[in-house]
Amino acid sequence: MKVIGFNASPRKNANTMTLVEAVLKGAADKGAETRLVNLNQLNIKGCQGCEVCKKKPGQCATKDDLSPLLVEMKDCDAIILGTPIYWFHVSAQIKMLIDRFYCYMGHETSPETGEESTFSTFPGGKKFVIVTSQGDAVPEMYQQTLDWLNLVTTIMSASSTEFVTHCGSENDKSSARNNAEMMAKARSIGESLV
Ligand SMILES: Cc1cc2nc3c(=O)[nH]c(=O)nc-3n(C[C@H](O)[C@H](O)[C@H](O)COP(=O)(O)O)c2cc1C
């Protein structure tokens, strides 16, 4: 079983990365092969809107450090998307990754009715975990962003989506690490992936 975890905080070893690592550790303890990707360290672009993938579904024409990861993700059994809350939403680093998921979406026109529909070439049935870290102490404050992330994983044909929602960091990089309950929840979700 393979699990890949993306950390989209530019701050290494801060809250998002700590919790993504805790989920990975839980999965590794149960025997999974795990990998952490720090998106901020990669040379990546957002989707260029070239629409080449609409002629060749599943293939992204943009070549950068995300190219091999977009292929590797298809082979993973579980995917962790970790992002800090920036300006009420996700960070730019995870948005660039999510925009590139567009390459998995195909469009087709019914020859009978002329109706257009969308299909996904991303292999369905993967387990997703959404890790977020926010300064604000109120868990429901960014529910719209969590709902949007849930929509993304639904479109990616996820079999399940779990949430690790860390609140009230107040800019302290160690806030999650010092929260035993939060760390235990992240590890236990990781274990449950396997
Ligand atoms: C550019 C920027 C925008 C932010 N916007 C918000 C926000 O809208 N709401 C919030 O609660 N916290 C906001 N924060 C605080 C971060 O969400 C918080 O510090 C989080 O714990 C950072 O995660 P990290 O420790 O993994 O980097 C913002 C921080 C930065 C740097």
The ligand as an ORCA input file, in Angstrom:
! r2SCAN-3c Opt
* xyz 0 1
  C      -0.548     34.855      3.909
  C      -1.250     34.337      5.134
  C      -2.626     34.385      5.197
  C      -3.300     33.847      6.294
  N      -4.666     33.887      6.305
  C      -5.335     33.333      7.357
  C      -6.771     33.322      7.378
  O      -7.454     33.805      6.478
  N      -7.374     32.759      8.455
  C      -6.669     32.193      9.494
  O      -7.286     31.681     10.436
  N      -5.311     32.184      9.491
  C      -4.635     32.738      8.444
  N      -3.266     32.712      8.425
  C      -2.545     32.000      9.515
  C      -2.212     30.559      9.121
  O      -3.324     29.858      8.626
  C      -1.680     29.787     10.325
  O      -0.538     30.444     10.881
  C      -1.362     28.336     10.024
  O      -1.196     27.647     11.253
  C      -0.088     28.230      9.183
  O       0.194     26.876      8.918
  P       1.710     26.339      8.986
  O       2.140     26.473     10.427
  O       1.646     24.955      8.511
  O       2.532     27.207      8.074
  C      -2.570     33.271      7.365
  C      -1.163     33.260      7.303
  C      -0.510     33.785      6.216
  C       1.006     33.754      6.170
*
